[in-house]
Amino acid sequence: MVLRVFDERCLDKKCGKVRACMDLFDDSFDDSFDDIFGGSVDDSSPEHLIMNGKFLHTDFDAHIHDDGKGVVIQVPYGRLYYAPHYFGKERSDELFDYFLACDHIDHTQHEWRGEQSIDKLSFKHIKWRQDSIKMYGKTHLLPRLSAWYGDRPYTYSGITLYPNAWTAELSWLNDELSKVCKRRFDSVLLNWYRDGADHISWHSDDEKELGTNPLIASVSFGASRRFLLRLARQHDVKLEIPLHHGSVLVMAGQLQHHWQHSVPKQTKIKQSRINLTFRNLAFANTKH
């Protein structure tokens, strides 16, 4: 993720240049996107997402994917695969519990927001960490926790994530994603949003290590959160997709070079969300 461009800085709409901003840490940050789904759509079938050949409430062409679980959305410079409930509830519940399992703590009842030493807790399966970033001479904790699994280190925004070894469950998810992505991934970034106050601001996954036209597969478990996309140079071209428990979203084509995406604050949400973004670093010099 290129947080150095869109988390620490943002585009000046008047001149097209990059200017400094603090929206990543600004508690007053409020996104103006409307929730096109009204918070009521929760159907395991994808047919309701298409109306007259268009993705719901948009002008983007869409069709049902061959797997019957998701839809393919055509957008300028790229395409998306979206399955609201790719994984069933029982399996999604198991994986959510797996990712947050911690010795002597019931993750469903624990007040994570008040935990002062979360990096020191004995999580059973995932090595969670809360990174910090320096801006204008001050150090800020990132508003989420993360973990990196793969074969090599990954650096963004001055933060280096050292790889942990693949676990059985992460490898299983990799296998499942290969059915729709037609490839295996060599790395996965896990982000833990403890509640609706945790968020990530506008950015693109266009690190040079990811190569040209990277394919990114995103899996979510836990609380449903809004996922927003907009064209980097034309912000009125936008799209909102709700990422539910067990959902899969795949971003392909030139999307990472022309679009930005974010997960805004939703302060009314008190539950955790785990997001995994699978990607390939080994293909850095290969177009795919």
N, C-alpha and C positions, 0 to 999 in steps of 0.2 A: 504493500500500500504506500502510495506516495503522499504521506501526511505532510511532508515538508512543503508541499505546494499548497494544498487545500485545507490543511488543518492549521498550519502556522501562518499562512498567507492566503489571500483571496484575490480574485481578478477584479480589477477596476473596470466597471462596465463602460465608462466613458472613453478610456484610452486603450483598453485591452491589455494593459500591463498588470503586473502583479504588485499588490500593495500589502502592507502589513495589516493584520487584524487579529482579534483575540476570541473569535467566536467559539473555539473549542472549549474554552474555560469560562465563557461568559454565562453566568447563571440566568441572565435575562434572555438568552438566545431562544427565539421562538420561531418555528418554521411556519410559513404561511400556506403550505400545501393543504388542500382539502382532502379528507379521507373519502375517496371515491367509492369505497365499499361500505361506508357507514358503520363499520364494526359489526355487521350482522352476517356477512357471508362466511360460512364455515362448512362448505359442502365438499365431500371427498371426490365428487365427480367434477371433471373440468369443463363440462358442456356449458355450465352457467357463466363461464368466463368469456364466452364469445357471443357477440350479437351482430348479426348481419355481416359476418366475416371479419369483424373488428374486435380487438380486445376491449373488454367491458369499459364503457364510458370514454373511449379514446378513438382516435383515427388511425391507430396502428393495426395493420393486417395481422390476423392470427388464425391458426388452425390447430386442431387436435393432433397431438403427437401420436406416432404409431403405437406407443406403449399404452395408450389409453389413460395414462395417469396425469399427463400434463398438457400444456399448450405451448406452441411456438409463436413468439411475438416478433414480428419484423419491425425494426426501428432503424432510423438513419444510421448508417455505418456499422450495423451489427444486428444481432438477434438474441432473443432470450428464450430459454426453456423454463417454464414455471409449473410446478406441481404443488398445489396447496397442501396436500397430505400424501406425499410420496411414500412415507413409512407409516404403518398402522399405529394406532394409539398405544397398544401394548408394547410394541418394540420401541416406540419413541419414549415411553415412560421408562423402560429399562435403561436406555442409553442416557437419558437425562439424569437418572439416579447414578449411573456409572460415572459420569463426568464430574459430579459434585460430591461423590462419596468421600467422607472425611472421618478419621478416627474420632470417636467420642462426641460427634456432632450430628444432629439430625438436620440435614440441609433444608428440609421443608419448613422447619420451625425457627432456624437460626436467624438472628438479625445480622446479616452480613454487612450492612451499611455501617454498623457501629464497631465492627471488628478492626482493631488497631494493628494487629500483627498477622494479617492474613497470609503473608508470604511464609510465615513460620509454621503454619498449621500442617498437619500430617494428612494431606489428601492421598487417597488410596491409589488412584490411577493416573491423575493428571497433575503435572507440576505447574500449578498456577503461579503467576507473578504479576505484581503491579508495577509497571515501569513509570518512569518520570521523564519529563522533557524540560529543557531549559529554553526560556523565552525572555528576551530583554533582561537578562541577568538574574532571572528568578526561576526556581525549580517548581514545576507543577506535576502532580500525580495525574496520570492519564485516567479518564473517567470510564474505566473498564479494566479487567484483568485479562491476561493472555498467556498462551503457551504455544511453543513451536515444536513440531515434530517433522522429522525428515532426515535428509542425508548431509546437509551442510548449513552453516549459519546464514541468517537472513538479516539484512540491515535496512532500516528505514528511519528517516527523521533523526538520525544520529543514535538510534537504538539498535543494538545488535542482539538478536535472539539466537541462542545456541540450541542446536537440535537435540531433542530427546528421541529415544528409539521408538519406533512404531509399536503401538499396543495391538492386541488382538482385535479389539473393537474398532479402532481406527482403520486397521487393515480391512476389516469386514465392510466398513462404510466405503472404503476405496473400491472394493470389489463391486459393491452395489452401484456405485456411481459409474463404473465402467460400462454398465449396461446401456446407459443413456449417453454418456460422453465418448464412448468408443475408445477409451484409453485409460491407463492407470496414471495416478499422480504420484510425484515423488516427495511432496511436502504438503503440510496442512497447518494453517494458523487457526488456533482456537481463541475466540473472544468470549468472555463471560461478562454479560451485562447484569449486574446484581439486582437492579430494579430499573424503573423508567427514568431515573436521573442519569444513569450511565448511558453514554451515547457515542457516536462518532460523527464528525462533521464532514463536509464535502471533500471528497478525494477521488482519485483514480488509482486503480491497481496497474500502474504502468512503469514499475521499476524496470531498469534495464535488464536485471537478472531474469525477468519473466519473458523477455524476447518480444518479437513482433506479434501483434494480435493474440495475446494470451487468452486461453480459455480458463475461466474461473468458475468452479462449482461450489455453491454455498448451501449448507445444510443447517437448519435451525431446530432447536428443541427448547421447550419451555414456553414462556409468555410470548404471545403474538406481538410483533413490533412492526412499525411502518418502515418500509424501505423505499427511499426516494431516489429517482434518477432524473438528470437534466443534461441537456447538451451544454458542453463547457462554454461555448461561445454564443449560445442562444438560449437563455434560461427559461424562456416561455415554452420551449419544447421540453415537456417533462412527463414523468410517469410515476405512479405510486403503486406499489405491490405489497400486500400484507404478508409477512413471513410468519406462518403458523407453526405450531408444534408438529414436527415431522415433515416440514416442507423442504423442497429442493428448488433452487434457482441457479441456472447456468447462464453465464454471460459469455458471448462468443463474438467472433468477427473483429472489427476494429473498434468495438465499443469502449474498451479501456483507453483508447487514444483520443476519443472524442466526447465521452460522457463522464460525468461525475456522479457519485452516489453517496448517500448518507443514511444514518439511522438517528433520527432526531430524538430529543427528550420527550418522554411521555410520563409526566410526574405522577399521574394517577395509577400507573402500573407499579405494583409492589412485589411482583414475582420476578425470578431470575429468568434469563434467556441465555442459552449457549449457542453460539454460531461457529461453524467450521467452514473455512474457505480452503478448498483443495486447489493446488496449482502445481505447475512444473517449473523448476529452476533449471533442470538439465537441458531443456529445450531452448535455452537463452539465445543460441545462435541459429535457431531453426524456425522458419515460418510455418505456422500450423493453424 
